[in-house]
């Protein structure tokens, strides 16, 4: 005879899987409700504006590179990709501190709303390897992000913006 042993963890995971399946298949109209409300704007993260220096120049790369910051920018509501949006990036890296002007740079999004900028390797500051990104150009509400890397050996970091009209 076979016995099934359910732990609390297995029970919770099974419930989560069922809920995920319901969302994917649109059970109870949850997908339709999400579409009707639109895509919510990205809130500013606590600590995201630390060492912010307004007006960083648009650059091809910060320092000697080796690490990639990438992400997307979309419009709140309909989720349309936003082209030509300026995203500023800065971090504590192997070549400088967050407060150093040479550790700051900006890039523009492409037609798909995607951006990427090569920087030196990010290293932990205050115990956490993290980057800083900002949208600060005025057409939309300013957003500061401070994503934390899973490991200080990661060679890329992603951040995604959903911007709300100012």
ABEGO torsion letter per residue (X at the ends): XBBBBBBAAAAAAAAAAAAAAAAAAGBGGAAAAAAAAEBBBBBBBBGAABGBBBGBBBBABBEAEGBBBBEBBBBBGAGBBBBGBBBBBBBBBAAEBAABAAABBBBBBBAAGBBBBBBBBBBBBGGBBBBBBBBAAGABBBBBBBBBBABAABABBBBBBBBBBX
